[in-house]
Amino acid sequence: MPILLPELGVEVGRFSLWYVRPGEAVTAGDRVAEILIPGLTIDVAAPADGVLRERLALPGDVVHSGQSLGLIEPPADP
């Protein structure tokens, strides 16, 4: 499942940092990344429970509304 940059009222922001590493478990709503837009710092939340599989955006990258920042893999069935 993609972690999408939400619509923020501006088209472009700058990716700042990841709060989680690939392989780390996340819960829906957890803060996973930070985006900078003029005058604001925005936290991006995990859209679902799972494990961060891949980072698609890196610190310093210019990112656009709706862009996929990373991928979450569903949790393994017990």
Backbone as numpy.savetxt, mean C-alpha at the origin, in Angstrom:
# Nx Ny Nz CAx CAy CAz Cx Cy Cz
-4.30 -10.05 -4.07 -5.15 -8.88 -4.07 -4.25 -7.64 -4.07
-4.53 -6.70 -4.96 -3.70 -5.50 -5.02 -3.98 -4.53 -3.87
-2.94 -3.83 -3.46 -3.07 -2.71 -2.54 -3.09 -1.47 -3.43
-4.24 -0.84 -3.54 -4.40 0.28 -4.46 -4.28 1.62 -3.75
-3.66 2.57 -4.44 -3.63 3.94 -3.93 -5.03 4.51 -4.06
-5.65 4.91 -2.96 -7.02 5.41 -3.04 -7.10 6.74 -3.79
-8.30 7.07 -4.24 -8.55 8.38 -4.85 -8.40 9.42 -3.74
-7.49 10.36 -3.93 -7.18 11.33 -2.88 -7.56 12.75 -3.24
-8.20 12.93 -4.38 -8.53 14.28 -4.82 -7.40 14.92 -5.60
-6.28 14.23 -5.71 -5.16 14.66 -6.55 -4.73 13.45 -7.36
-4.17 13.70 -8.51 -3.78 12.60 -9.40 -2.49 11.91 -8.98
-1.55 12.67 -8.41 -0.20 12.15 -8.22 0.27 12.39 -6.79
1.02 11.43 -6.27 1.68 11.56 -4.98 3.06 10.93 -5.07
3.77 10.94 -3.97 5.10 10.31 -3.93 5.06 9.23 -2.86
5.48 8.02 -3.27 5.52 6.91 -2.32 6.62 7.20 -1.32
6.30 7.07 -0.03 7.26 7.41 1.02 7.90 6.17 1.64
7.07 5.26 2.20 7.66 4.11 2.87 6.65 2.99 3.05
7.20 1.80 3.27 6.42 0.61 3.63 6.52 0.42 5.14
5.41 0.08 5.77 5.41 -0.27 7.19 5.59 -1.76 7.41
5.44 -2.56 6.35 5.57 -4.02 6.45 6.54 -4.52 5.38
7.13 -5.67 5.66 8.07 -6.30 4.73 7.38 -7.45 3.99
7.87 -7.79 2.80 7.33 -8.97 2.13 7.43 -10.18 3.05
6.35 -10.96 3.08 6.29 -12.13 3.95 5.61 -11.87 5.27
5.40 -10.60 5.62 4.72 -10.26 6.89 3.21 -10.35 6.73
2.56 -10.86 7.78 1.10 -10.95 7.79 0.50 -9.58 8.08
-0.63 -9.30 7.44 -1.38 -8.07 7.67 -2.85 -8.42 7.87
-3.54 -7.53 8.56 -4.98 -7.65 8.76 -5.65 -6.51 8.02
-6.82 -6.76 7.46 -7.55 -5.70 6.75 -7.62 -4.45 7.63
-7.25 -3.32 7.05 -7.27 -2.05 7.78 -5.93 -1.67 8.39
-4.98 -2.62 8.46 -3.64 -2.29 8.97 -2.98 -1.26 8.07
-2.23 -0.37 8.67 -1.43 0.61 7.93 -0.27 -0.15 7.29
-0.15 -0.07 5.95 0.91 -0.81 5.27 1.90 0.09 4.54
1.48 1.31 4.17 2.36 2.18 3.40 2.00 3.64 3.66
2.92 4.52 3.25 2.72 5.96 3.43 2.96 6.66 2.09
2.06 7.59 1.77 2.14 8.37 0.55 2.19 9.85 0.92
3.01 10.60 0.21 3.09 12.05 0.42 2.42 12.75 -0.75
1.52 13.67 -0.42 0.95 14.56 -1.43 1.15 15.96 -0.89
1.11 16.98 -1.73 1.39 18.32 -1.24 0.59 18.67 0.02
1.30 18.90 1.11 0.69 19.31 2.35 0.12 18.19 3.21
0.17 16.94 2.76 -0.42 15.83 3.51 0.44 14.58 3.46
0.34 13.79 4.52 0.90 12.45 4.55 -0.29 11.51 4.71
-0.41 10.54 3.82 -1.55 9.63 3.79 -1.09 8.21 4.07
-1.75 7.55 5.02 -1.49 6.13 5.26 -2.39 5.30 4.35
-1.84 4.23 3.80 -2.60 3.31 2.96 -2.83 2.05 3.79
-4.07 1.57 3.80 -4.45 0.40 4.60 -4.50 -0.87 3.76
-4.24 -1.99 4.42 -4.39 -3.29 3.77 -5.86 -3.50 3.43
-6.17 -3.94 2.20 -7.57 -4.14 1.83 -8.16 -5.45 2.34
-7.29 -6.37 2.80 -7.76 -7.69 3.23 -6.70 -8.32 4.13
-7.10 -9.37 4.85 -6.15 -10.16 5.61 -5.26 -10.93 4.64
-4.02 -11.14 5.02 -3.12 -11.94 4.19 -1.67 -11.67 4.52
-0.83 -11.90 3.52 0.61 -11.73 3.65 1.07 -10.83 2.51
1.89 -9.82 2.84 2.44 -8.97 1.78 3.35 -9.83 0.91
2.96 -10.02 -0.33 3.72 -10.87 -1.23 4.77 -10.08 -2.01
4.37 -8.88 -2.48 5.28 -8.13 -3.35 5.06 -6.64 -3.19
6.16 -5.89 -3.22 6.11 -4.43 -3.24 6.27 -3.99 -4.69
5.32 -3.23 -5.18 5.38 -2.74 -6.56 5.83 -1.29 -6.62
5.72 -0.56 -5.52 6.17 0.83 -5.43 7.31 0.90 -4.43
8.25 1.76 -4.71 9.42 1.94 -3.84 9.50 3.39 -3.38
10.15 3.65 -2.23 10.28 5.02 -1.76 10.84 5.94 -2.85
10.17 7.08 -3.01 10.57 8.05 -4.02 9.80 7.94 -5.32
9.12 6.80 -5.55 8.35 6.63 -6.78 7.18 7.61 -6.83
6.90 8.13 -8.01 5.68 8.90 -8.25 4.57 7.88 -8.46
3.47 8.05 -7.73 2.35 7.11 -7.81 1.07 7.87 -8.15
0.16 7.16 -8.80 -1.08 7.76 -9.29 -2.29 7.13 -8.62
-3.36 7.89 -8.47 -4.60 7.36 -7.90 -5.01 6.10 -8.63
-5.36 5.06 -7.86 -5.78 3.79 -8.43 -4.64 2.84 -8.76
-3.40 3.29 -8.64 -2.24 2.45 -8.96 -2.06 1.37 -7.91
-1.61 0.19 -8.35 -1.31 -0.90 -7.42 0.07 -0.66 -6.81
0.11 -0.62 -5.47 1.36 -0.37 -4.75 2.04 -1.67 -4.34
1.25 -2.70 -4.16 1.78 -3.99 -3.72 0.70 -5.05 -3.84
1.09 -6.29 -3.51 0.16 -7.42 -3.62 0.08 -8.17 -2.30
-1.14 -8.49 -1.90 -1.38 -9.29 -0.70 -1.88 -10.66 -1.13
-1.26 -11.68 -0.58 -1.68 -13.06 -0.82 -2.62 -13.46 0.31
-3.74 -14.12 -0.01 -4.65 -14.54 1.06 -3.94 -15.44 2.06
-4.38 -15.44 3.32 -3.75 -16.32 4.31 -3.96 -17.78 3.92
-2.99 -18.61 4.30 -3.09 -20.04 4.02 -4.21 -20.64 4.87
-4.93 -21.59 4.31 -5.96 -22.29 5.07 -5.30 -23.15 6.13
-5.89 -23.19 7.34 -5.28 -24.00 8.42 -5.36 -25.49 8.13
